[in-house]
Amino acid sequence: MIDVIDHDHFGYDAQAGDAMRGAFDWEMYYKRIPIPPELQQADPSEPFR
């Protein structure tokens, strides 16, 4: 999980929404990818593949 540190005041900003996974593209931008429903757990604190 990648969260954000604000560049103006160095405050911590958690990512909004449900659990997501992601990857960096070739330009080093992080892209969030939703977890498909068949891989989601009933308890959102459980790990996913």
C-alpha positions as a printed Julia matrix, in Angstrom:
49×3 Matrix{Float64}:
   0.0     0.0     0.0
   1.29    3.41   -0.85
   0.07    6.41    1.11
   0.83   10.05    0.52
   3.01   12.56    2.39
   1.9    16.09    1.52
   4.77   18.1     0.02
   3.54   21.4     1.53
   3.36   20.46    5.21
   4.61   16.82    5.32
   1.24   15.65    6.66
   0.25   12.01    6.21
  -2.74   11.3     3.95
  -4.07    7.73    3.84
  -5.45    6.49    0.53
  -9.23    6.72    0.36
 -11.49    3.85   -0.57
 -11.32    0.11   -0.22
  -8.19   -1.97   -0.34
  -6.46   -1.82   -3.69
  -3.28   -3.1    -5.17
  -1.14   -1.35   -7.7
   2.06   -1.09   -9.62
   4.46    1.47  -11.02
   4.41    2.13  -14.76
   7.53    2.82  -16.83
   7.4     6.54  -15.92
   7.36    5.6   -12.2
   3.75    6.7   -11.69
   1.89    4.5    -9.22
  -1.38    3.15  -10.6
  -4.04    1.75   -8.27
  -5.82   -1.38   -9.47
  -9.04   -2.56   -7.77
  -9.15   -6.07   -6.37
 -11.63   -8.22   -8.34
 -14.71   -9.28   -6.32
 -13.77  -12.99   -6.52
 -10.48  -12.25   -4.68
 -11.94   -9.94   -2.01
 -12.3   -11.3     1.52
 -15.34  -10.82    3.76
 -13.05   -9.13    6.29
 -11.18   -6.23    4.58
  -8.26   -6.58    7.03
  -7.47  -10.07    5.64
  -4.65  -10.32    3.07
  -5.44  -10.87   -0.6
  -3.5   -12.48   -3.43
